[in-house]
Amino acid sequence: MDKIKNVKCIREESNYIGLGYDDFISHIKVQLKNYYRDEVDVELRHVRKNNGIILDGVSLRSRESNLAPTIYLNEYYERYRGGMSVNEILRCIIDVYERNRVEDDFDTESYTDFSRARERLAFRLINYEKNERLLREVPHRRFLDMAIVYYCVIRESSFGNATILVRNEHLNLWGRTEEDLYRASLDNSPRLLEPSLKTMARVIDDMPGAPKAHGMGEDMYVISNRLSLHGAASILYPGVLEELSDRMGGDFILIPSSVHEMIAVPMREECSPDWFGDMISSVNATSLQEEEILSDSPYLYDSWKNELGLYC
């Protein structure tokens, strides 16, 4: 941390007031290059994220590693516009990188060899319509108004999972089919990212500083995984929907809260499909970042048929 506090490369703050976005990200790159010199390679990247969103990031790669974590700069620019100084932002970026710095190499054969990569394959749920361009480039399977896509978990850290999205060229390299990916991910995902089923009351009670639920929300469940990252796909795990049905006493409505979680609520005659759809659309438009949106549609789980469908 002493190194982080002593950022010698940063010039007087007065020189960097009122930077436009392009100048801001260029300046961040230059200052990080000056700070790390030959120790770390620093590059700007344009990254296509979920729902077609393009983000600008700075990738930092230690000379001893072939892995380069990317720290996205769009949010930092908003902080800068909100009054955070460039010096403070640089210290934040350096702190994030140093706490999650990778010094060893990634064994590329563990990915190019399907027999080894298979054990690290998992899946995610994304919106089908919003990702049509991406879906032309990756193996996937349609699921209601969503799509199942596949990725390989390389490593975990507090910075988040290091993953590789499986693309069509990877499938060709392995000589495998989408069905092979699905079966492997169905086996692995519950092991790599264990499901989490908590009542809404418990989720609220676990929030630091939030008022206690006092039992409210005991009949609602939040479904995710142990990392709360791309946990909406946990509904695909074998037995999860059946367990929810047992806990809730039959049929239930599933709300796509975000790509990270689903919310199960009891059937209510007074709440029509249109009411749920309007509520979900409103929350998506006002409370989520675009890349976190999964769907505007509510879903109905039919316990008799053991089947999930659109609630319409």
N, C-alpha and C positions, 0 to 999 in steps of 0.2 A: 504493500500500500504506500510505502514511502516513495517508491518510484512514481506511482500514480499521482501523488500530491505534488511532485516536483516536475511538472511538465515544462521543461525548459524551452521547448520549441515554440511555445505559444507567444505571439507578439502582444503588444499593447492592445487591449480590448477595443479601444476607441477607433482602431483601424477597420473594425468589422461590424459596424452598426448599419442596419438597413440593407443587408445582403439579400438579393433575389435568390430564388430557389437554386438555379443552376450554379450561381457563384457560391452559394452556401455549400452544396455537396462537393464542389471542386475544392473549396477551401478546406473542408474536413479531410479530404483525401491527402492534400498537400501537407497539412499539419501532422497527420498520422505518419506519412512517409518520413517527414523530418524527425519525428519522435522516435520511430523504430529504426530508421536508417536501413542498414543491411540485414537487420535481425529478422524482419517480417516483411513479406510481400503484401502490398496494399493495392487493391484494384476496386474500381467502381463497377457495379453490375446492375443490369436491368433484369428483373426477375418476374416472370408471369406467375401470379399466384391464383388462388381459387377465384372462381367467377370472373375470370378474364382481367383481374386487377393487375396492373404493372407497378411494381415497387422498385425504388432505387436503393441499393444496398452497398455497403463497403465490405469486401471480403478481406480477411486477414489470415495469412498463411505463414506459419513459422517455417523457416528454412529446413527444419528437421522433419517436417510433416508434409504429406500430400493432401491433407484435409484443410479446407479453408472455410470456417464458419462465416456466415454473412449477417451483418448487423444492419437492419433497415433504417434508412435516414429520413423517410417521410415524416414519421412521428416526431423525430428530433427537430425537424424544421418547424413544425407546429409549436413545439416548446420554445424554440428560438423566437418565433413571432409573438409568443405569449410573454416574452421578457427574459427567458433563460439565456445566459451569456454563452458565447461560443466556447469559452474556457470550461464552463461547467459541463457543456455537452461533450466536449472532447474527453474530459475526465470520466464521464459516464460511460462513453464508448470504450475507453481503455480499460475501465474497471470491469465491464461486461466481458471483454475479450480475455483479460488476464485471469478472471475467475473460471473461465471455460476453455482456456488455451489447450490446444492439442499438440503434443510434442512428438508423438509416434506416428508412423505411417499406417495408412489403411491398406490391408492386404487385398489387392484388387482381385486376386484369384478367388477370394471368398464370395465375390459377386459374379464373376464371369463363369464360375463352375456352379451349375444349377443345383447339384447335389448338396453343395454347401450353402448357397443362397436360400434354398428352400426353407430352411429352419428359421429364417429371419423375415419371411414374407408375411405381410399383414394387409388389411384393407381399410379403406375410408369410404365415407359417403359424401358425395358432392351433388350439387344441383345439375340436372341433365341439360336443361335448356341454356343456362348461363355458361356452360362449359363445352359447348358444341365444338369449338375450335380445338380445345385441348383433347377432347375425346376422339378426334380423328388421328391423334398421335399416340394414344395409349390404349392398351388392352383394357376392356371394361365390360360391365354387364349392367343392363338396365334394371332398375328396381323402383317400381312405381314411377314417380316423377323425378327420381334421383338416379345416380349412377354409382356403381361400386368400382373403385380404382384400387390399384395395388402398389405397394411400396416395400422397400427393404429397409429394415431398421439396422443402422450401422453401429450407433452407440447412443447412450443416454447421458444427459447432463442437466444441470439446473437451467441451462440456456435453452433446453428443449431437445427433442430427438434429432439426431443426425440421420437423415433418411435419403434414399434414392427412389424417385418415382419410376416405376417400371414402364418403359416405353415399348413401342412395337419392335424397335431394333433389338431390344434386349430379349424379347420373346423369340425373335428369329435366331439370335445368337445361341440361345439355349435349346432351340428346336422343340419348344413346348407350346401348349395351347392355353387359351384363357381359362379353360376348365381346370387345367393343372394349377394355375395360379389361385383360382377360387378354392379348390380343395386344400391346398397348402395353407392359404390364409385362414380358412375356416378352422383348421387344426391349430394354427399358431397364435392367432390374435388373442384368444382368451388366455393363453399362457404368457404372451409378451405384454399384453395390456389387459389385465384382469378387469372384469366388469365391476361397476359400482352402482348399486341400487340403494338410494337413500330417500327417506321421506323428505318432502319439502321442509317440514318442520325442523328436521335435523340439519339440513343444509343451512337454513337460516340461523339456527342456534350455533352452528360452527363458524359463522362469519364474525371475524374480529370487530368488535365495536357495534355490531348490529343489535337492535332490540330483540329480545327473546320472542320466539314464536308462540309460546304458551299453548302448544298443542295445535295451533292453526296449521293446516297443510299436512296433517297426518294421513289424509286419504289421497295425497298426491305424491308421485315418485319422480325423482331425477335420475335418469339413466346416463351413465358415462363410463369412463374407465379410470384406472387408478391415477393417471396423470392429468385427467380432465382435458386432454388434448385429442381432438377428433374422436371424441367418445360417443358421438351419435351412432357410429357403426356398431356399438355394442349391442344394439337391438338385433343384429344379424347373428350373434353368438347362439349356439344351440341351447335351448331351454330358457333363455332370458325372458322372452315374451310369455311363455307358459308360467314361469315363476311370478311374473308381474300379475298375470291373471289370477293366480291362486291368492296372492296377497290382496288383490283388489276385489275379489269375489265375482269375477266374470269378465264381461266385455269392458273395454276402456278406450278412451281417446288418447292418441299420441300426438303431442305438439312438438314440431321441430324447432326447439329453442335456438339452436345454432348448430354448426358443424361439430361442436364440442359436446353437446348433450341433447337429450330428448326429455320431455316431461309427460308423464302419464297422469291423466285425470279421469275420474269416474264419469260414466255416461250420465248426462243430465238432459232431461226432455226439454227443459226451457232454453237450452243452448243449441241452436241449429248449426248445421255445417257452415252456413254463411257467417254466423256470429263468430265461430272459431276462425274462419278464414280471414275475416276483417281484423280480428284481434292480432293474429299472427303477422299479417301484412303491416299493420301499424307498428308493432314492436320491431320488425325487421327494418322499417324505414326510419325509425327514430332512435333506436337503442343499440343497433349493431353496426359494426364496420361491414362494408360491402363484402369483403372476403370471408366473413364469418357466417353469412346467410346460407342456409341449407335449402329451405323451401317456404312457400307461402301456404302450403296445404296442410290441413289436419288429416290424421289417419285414424282408422277404426280397426281395433283388434277384435275379431270374432272368435270367442273362446270355443264355441262349438265346432267351428271349422278349423281352428288353430291357424288363422289366416289374417294377415294384415293387408288392408286395402285403403284406397283414398276414401275419406269421409265426405260424401257429396250427395 
